[in-house]
Amino acid sequence: MRIERAIREKTFTLTSIAGPSGSGKTYSALLYARGLVGPEGKIGFIDTENKRSRFYADVAGGFDVIDLDPPFTSSRYIEAIKDFEKAGYTAIVIDSISHEWEGTGGVLEQAEAIEQKTNRAGLHCWQKPKAGHKKLMNELLQTRAHLIFCCRVKEKVTQAKVNGKTEIINEGFVVVQEKSFIYEMTISMMLSEGTHIPTLQKCPGDLLPAFPEGQKITSKIGDSVREWSDKGEAIDEEFEAAKREGLLAANQGMKFLATWWNGLGKEQQKRLANVKETFKSVAAANDQMIADQMDAGGGDAGERLKHARAQSQQDGDSQEGFRKDFVSETLGSLSGGSENENAEPSTSVAPDVDAGGGTDNPHDPASEDFNNDFDEPIDEAEWLKGFAKIMVKAIGDNVDEFDQIRSNELIGGLSDEVSKLAFGIGQDARKACGAEDDVRQIYIKSIANRAGVSEKELVG
C-alpha cells in the first residue's frame, strides 16, 4: 500500500433520486443532468421502464437512450453504463436502479432461483448474486461520468406494542435497493409526492448551499454540483484508466493479475510501478476471501474441488491427485440437495488448470495435439501472429468448441520460447471464453502483447 499526501482532485458524482410513483424522479433527474453537463453536453439515459423516458424526450434539451430489457442483471447495467462512458457521455441517468435488486433477473430473483434449484435456503443462495452486485458497485465508483440513479421506494412497516396492543406502524419510505446502496452516493435525496421537493438524506456539507430549501430540482442545481466536483487538480485520465484495468485484474486474484501485468509493455509497467503493490494487495485479499469461502463451505462443486486440489498440494501431496480424506470431506459437504449424495468420490482426479483443459506444461502431449507434418522452416513470428488471430477469433461461450479449434491449430517444431508464448496465448483465449466483456478484453490485450502485435491487428 502507498502513503501519499492528500490533494483535492476533480471528481465525478453519484446521485440517487428516490420517491414514490409520480414524485417527479425522471423529470428532476434530466434537469439535474443538464446542469451537470452544460448546455451542449451529452446526456445518456438507461431506461428499464418500458420506454417511459420518451415521454420526456424534449426535456432539458434532449438525451440519448439505451432501452434495457429484462433480465436486469448487474452485468447488463455495467455493459450499458460502459457503452455510454466509452462514447463520451459525462452524465448518465439510470431509471431505475431498483430493477437490479428487485426486478426480473435481479439479485432477489437470482437468489430465489438458486434456492429452488438446490432445495436449500441459506447464504449460498446469495453468494453469486451479491458478488455481481458488488462488482456493479465497484464499477459505479470508478466510472468517469456523473451518474444519476432513479430509485423506487416502498413503505416500511413494523409491529410495535401500543398500550398493550400490537399495531402496525408505518415508518415511511425506504429505497428499493441493497441497504448500503445510498451510502455509496455522493448525494442522496427523497422527493416528496405531489410537491416534487427533495429532502436531502446525504450531501457533503460544503455542497448544501446548492440545494435551496423548499425548491424543486433544477438544472441550476446540477450546474452548482458540477462546479463543486470540478474543483481541484485535473485527473490523469490515461493513468486512471490503466489503474482501473489493473484493479479489475487484481479482483480476479493473484494469478490473473500476474498474467495481466506480464502482458503489459515496459513503459506501461513503469507508469504503474507506484500502484503495483496496491494491485498485489488487492489480489492477495481476493484470493484469501475465496479460500475462506471454500473452507467455510461456499462455492459450487467445481470451485470447491479446485480449491481442494490447491490446498492438497500446499500440504505436500502428490500432484497426480487429491488426498483422499480431503476429497471425501469436500464432496461430503456438497451433499445438500445433490443427486450424487451417496456416490463414492474418485481418489484420482486429473490435474486441473482453471476449471479444466490443459496442464501447466506447454509440451505435455496429453494436453495438446501436435502436428509434425511440415517440411520447410517456419517463420515463427508470422506463425505466432496468425495463431493469435485464430485464437481470438475462436473466443466464444463454448469452451469445448474452442479446445477443438486450438488443438487443430497447434504444431510441433517451434522453439521453446515461441511454444511457451503460443501456450500462453491459448490459455488466455480459453479463459476468455464465456467471460464478461471487460475481463475478455484484458485477456485479448495479453494475447496481443505475447504475439507482439496491436489489439487492432488481432480483432481487425
N, C-alpha and C positions, 0 to 999 in steps of 0.2 A: 504494500500500500504506500501511497505517496503523500507526503505532507507538503502543502504549498499555501502561500498567502491567499486569503480570500479576496476576490475583487468582484465588483458588480459587472455582470455581463448582460448583453441583450438576451432576451428570452422569449419563448412563446408561452401562451397561457392556455389553461384548461378551464372551461367554464361549464357548469351544469345549470340548466334552467328547468326546474321541475314545477309541476302543477297539475290540477285535475283537468279533465277534458273541458275545453272552452276557455281556459285561462290565458290563452294567447302565447303559448310556448313557441310555436313555429314563427309567427309574425315577429315576436320580440327577438328571436334568435337571428332572423335575417337582418333586422335593423342593426342589431349589435355587431353582426359580422361585417356589414357595410362600413361601419365606423372603424373596425379593425384593419380593413384592407385599403380604405380610402376610396375616393370616387371612381377610380379606374381599376381598382384591384379585382382579382377573380375570386368569387365565392363558389366553393364546391358544396354540394348537398347530397347526403346519403339518405335515401328515402326508403324506410321499411314500412310505411303506412299506405301501401297500395296506391302510390302516385298522388297522394294528397298534397304534396308540396307544390304541385302545378296550380293549385288554387291561388298561390301567392307568386305566380310567375313574374308579375310586374312590380313586386315589392322590392324596394332597396336597389333599384337599377338592374334587377335580374340576376340569375345564377345558373350554374350548370349542375346537372343532377345525374346520380347513379341510382337506379332502382335496385334495391337489394331485396330479393325474394327469399322465401324460406329455402333451406334451413338457415336459421340465424346463428350460425356457429361463430365462435371467436375468430377463427381463421378467416372467415369471409369478411368480417368487419375490417380486419387487418389489411386484407387484399384491397378493399375499396379505398381505405384511407391512404394506402401507399400509392394507388393509382393517381389520386388527386395530388399527393405530395410530389411525386415524380413529374407531374405535369405543371408544377409551379404554382399551385394554389396555396395561398398563405392563410386562408380561413376556411375551415371545413365544418359544416353543420351536420350532426348525426341525429336523425329524428326517426326512430328513437333508439337510444342505447338500452332501453329496458327489455327489448326483444332478445338481446344477447343473453339475458339472465332468465327471463320467464316466457319467451316466445317459442315458436315451433323450431325445434332443433337447438334451443338454448341450453344453458347449463342445467337447469332443473329437469328438463325433459331428458337430457342425456343421462343424468344420474338415475332417473326413474327407469329408463330403458335398461341400464346395466343391472339394476336391482331385479327387474323382471326376468332378465336373461339368466342371471346366476342364481335366482331364488335365494339371494342373501342380501339382507339390509346391512348397512354399516358404512364405514369410511371408505372402503374400497370402491364403492359406487361413485364417490366424489373425486377420486384421485385424478383421473384423466380430464373430466370436465373442468375441474378447478385449475388444473395445470394450463389448459387452454385459456381460461380467463386471466390467469396470472400473466401469460405471455402477451395477451392483449393489453393489459395494464402497462407492462414494460414498454410495449411499442408506443402507446399513447404518450408516455412520459418522454420519449425520445423523438417524437415526430416534430419535424421542422415546419410547423404550421400552427396557427391558433385553432383550437378545437372547441366547438360549442356542442354540448350534449343536451338534447331534449329528453327529459325523463318523465315517465308516467309515475303516478302515485297511487297509493291505496290507503284506506283508513286503518289505523292501528287501534285495535280494541283489546282491552284486558278485563279480567274479572277481579273484583275487589269487594270486600265486606264493607257495607254502609249501613250503620245502625243495626248490625247483626244480620243483615240480609246480603246475599250475593247479587251484585249488579254488574252489568256490562258497561264499562266506561270507555268512551271514545277519546283517544289521546291525540287526535289529529292525523295529518297525512305523513306517510313515510315514502321515500323513494323506492321504486321497484328496480332494484339492483343489489348487487352484493353489498353487505352492510358497511364496508370500509371504502366504497367507491367514492363518496363525496369528499372523503378526507384526502384523496389524491388530487383534488381540484385546486386550482388557484383561487377560483371564485365559485361559490355555490349560492343559489337563490331559489326561493319558492314563490311562484306567482299566485296572487290571490284570485279566486274565482270571481268573475264579474268586473273587478276593477283593473285587473292585469298589472297591479303594482307589486314589485318584488319585495320580499323580506330576505335580507342577506343572512345566510347561515354560516358563511365563511368568506373572509376577504382580508387581504393584508391591510394593516392599519393605515399606511400612507396612501392607500388607494380608495379609502372610504369616501373622500370628497367627490369621487367620480360618480357616486350614486346618490343624488339628492333625495332626501326622504320624501316619500309620498308621490314620487314621479315614476311614470312608466319607463320602460327601456327604450332608448332612442339610439340613433347612430352616433350622436354626440357622446354618449356614454362609452360606446365602443371605441371612439376616437381617443378619449381620455385614457382608456385602458391600454391602447396601443402606445401612446406617448410614454406611459409608465413602463411598459415592457421593453421599449427601445432604449431606455436609459442604460448607460454602461458601455463597456468596450465591445467592439464588434466581435462576432463569433467566427472562428476559422472553420468555415463550413466543410472544407475538404478533410481537415483533421477530424472533425466531429463525425463525419460520415464513416471514415476509416475506423474510428474508435467504436462507433456503434456496431459496425460489422464484426469487430473483434469481440465485443461483449456478447453478441449473438452467438459467435462461435464458442466462446467460453461457457455459455449457458448450456452447451451440448456436452461439456465435460473436457477433461484434460487431453484425451486422445484426439478429439475433434479439433480442439484448439491448436495442438501441435501440427496437425495436417494443414490447417488454415495458415498458421504462422510460417511454416516452411514453404508454403506456396507463394508467399509474398516476395517481391523483389527486395534487393538490399536497401534501396533508398526508402522504400515504404517501411521496412523493419526499423531503419534508423529513425524515421519520423515518429514511429510509435514506441520507441525504446522506453520513454518515460512512463508509459502505461502498461508495459509488458507484465510487470509484477502484479498489477491490478487484474489483468486478464487471468494470470495463473491463479491468483487467489479466488477469483470467481469460479473458475473451472474446478479447482480442488474442492470448494464448498459444494458445488453441484454434485460432484462425484460422491462426496461424503453423504449428502442428503439421499441420493439414490441408494447407496449402500445401507443407510439406516432404515430406509423404507423397506428394502428387501429383507433385512434382518427382522423387521417387525411384522413381516407377512404381507407386505404390499406388492403391487405389480401383478402381471399375468404370468402364466406358466413359463413362457419363453424368457421373460425378463428374469424371473426367479432362477431358472436353470443357468442362464448366462452368468448371473451373479454367483451362483453356487460354484461354477467352474473356476471363476476368478478367485474366489475365496479358497477353494481347494488347492489351487496352485500356490497361493500365498502360504498355505500351511505345509508346503513341501511335497504334495502328492504328485503322481505322475501326470504328464501332460496328455497321456493317452486316454484318460477318462476321469470321472469324478470319484471321490471317496464314497464308498457305498453307503455308509451311515449318513453322510451329509446329503446325498441324493434322496435317500429314503425320507429323511427329515423334511427336505424341501418339498418333495412331491406330496408327502402326507399332509402338510399344512395347506395344500391347494385343494383338499378333497371336498370342501363345502360346495355342494351342487354339481360336482364333477361326475361325468358319466364313467370315468375310469377310476373311481374312488378306491376300488379294491385291487387294482392291477398291480402286478409286481414290477417295480421300476427296473429299468435296464441299468447295469453297472458299467457298461462300456458305451460311452457317448462320443460321437465323432467330434474332433476338435472344432471349436466354434469361432467364427470371425464375424462379429457384428450381425448377429441373428441369422447366420447361415451363409454357406458358399465360400469356397476357397480356404486357404490357410495363410499363415504369415510368410511362407517360403515361396518366392516367385517361381522357383524351378520344381515345385512339387508336382509330379505327373498326375497325382490324384486330383489336383485342383484345376489344372489347365490342360487343354488338348493342343499339343504342338504338332505342326505340320512341317516336316523336314524336307519336303519335296521342293527344292529350289536349286538352280544351277548357277546363277550369276550373283555376284556380291550385292548386298543390299545397301542402298543409301539410307542409313539408319535415321538421319534427321527427317528426311521426307516420309519414311515409313512411320515414324513416331507421330508426325503431324497428321498423316492420313488416319492412323489408328485412333488418335484423339478425336478427330472429326466423326469417325464412325461411332465411337463410344458415346459422344454427346448426343448424336442423332438417335441413338438407341435408347436413351434415357426415357423411361415411361413409368407406368404404375405397376407393370407386371415384371417382377424380378426374375421369374423363371424364363420368360422370353428373352430378357436381357442376357442372362447367363448363356443361353444357346448362341446368341449373336457373338458374345465375347469369345467363347471357345472356338468359334469358326474363324475368327479374325487373327488370333494369336499364332505366331510361327516360331520356329526354332532358329538357331544360328545367330542370334543377336548377342552383342556384348553384354557383360554383366550390368554395366551402367544403364544401358537402354532397356534391358529386361526389367530392371527394378523400376525404372520410370514407367514402363508400359504396365507393369503390375499395379503400380500406384494409381495410374490413370484408370485402369479397370476397376479398382476398388472404389475410387472416388465416384465413378459413374454408377457403380452398383448401389452405393449408399444414397445417391441422388434419386434413385427410383422410388417413387411414392412419397418423396419428401415435399414439404411445403416450398413455395417459390423462393422465399428468402434463403432457406437452407440449401436448396438446389443450386442457387446462384453462387454460393460460396464454393461448392464442390466444382462447378464449372470453371470458376476463377482458378482454383487449384490445378485443374486439368490443364488449363491454358499455360500456366506457369511451368508445369512439368514438361509440356510439349514445346515450350519456347515460342509460343505464338500468342497473338492477342485474342481476347474473348470474341471479338467481332469476326475474326477469321474462322473460329470454331463454329459459330452459330449462323454465319452468313451463307 
